[in-house]
């Protein structure tokens, strides 16, 4: 009778476990040992998938922002008014961020200390402003670029 062989830890499961740890304790309070322990994997399995804890945090934030971008792109292309766009944008933000609000909080409060995460957040805000500007241009709003950045800034402040 053969014994079942242990499978390799799944990357998504590992990331989910790390996210729960970061949500509970914050990123800066977690050592590599803490992260590996939360992932329930060996050091070898960790390093086969990630270079360090910054990469884990970066991947979590990148996944979150990718989900937001995809959903925003799908939702905002169908709107035909500022009101509908605002409603759709807020709905997408809430539906994307609320289930992972602890990660959002950690990313915004501690992510600026990591260059890659700061770049992800900057790029995400730039993309959101560009999507918003395009919609404002479609309806002929005055100063669409300035208004788009004002809306993105207001949203960013509300999330923070």
Secondary structure, DSSP 8 states (H G I E B T S, - for coil): ----------HHHHHHHHHHHHHHH-STT--HHHHHHHHT--HHHHHHH-SSHHHHHHHHHHHHHHHHHHHHHHHHTT--SHHHHHHHHHHHHHHHHGGGHHHHHHHHHHGGGSHHHHHHHHHHHHHHHHHHHHHHHHTT-TTHHHHHHHHHHHHHHHH-
